[in-house]
Amino acid sequence: MAKLPSSTCGVVDRLIRNFIWGRNEDKEKLHLVKWSNICQPKKRGLGLRASQPFNEALLVKLR
């Protein structure tokens, strides 16, 4: 199992953020919640995970 490049993780995170915040090519909406708050566990956030730390955690589990 190979580690995803950080550039790929950044693209994945950007796509998720754009979807959550309703951004498209024509317009950008105001961000009402910080990305770090969205990535909190479900009790405090949405339960989403940033892709790079999640990728590293999966690799550690598979060793």
N, C-alpha and C positions, 0 to 999 in steps of 0.2 A: 504494500500500500504506500503510495507516494503522497507527500505533502503538497497541498495546493499552493501555487505561487501567491505571494501577497497581492499582486496586481489582480489576480482572479478573485481573491477574497474581497478586495475593494470594489470590484465591479458588482459582485453579488450583493454586498451590503448597500451599494448605491441604488440598485434596482429595487431592493426591498424598501429602502427609505422613500424612494420616489413613489412607490405604490402606497405605502402607509400615509404619506403626507399629501397624496393626490396631485403630485407634480406631473405635468406632461410637457411636450415640446413647446406648446403655445404660452403657457403661463406657469407661474410658481406660486404656491400658497404659503402662507405664514406657518412656520413650525411652532405648534403650541406646546410640544413636549420634546425634551432633549432625547437624542438617540440612546444615550446611556440609561435613561429612565425606562425607555421601551424595552431594553435588553435585560431588565431585572426579572427575577422569577415571577410567576403568575400572581403571587400575593401582592406584589408591589408594582408590577409592570404588565406587559403583554406576554411575557414568557418567550419572546424571540431571543435568538442568540446571535452575537456578532460572529461572522463566519471564520475569522482567523483563529481566535482562541478555541472555538468549537472544533475546528479541524485538528488543532494540536492535541486537544483532549482525546479525540477519537484515536489518533495515532498512538498515544500513550497507552490507551486501553487495549489496543490490538497487539502490543508487543509482548 
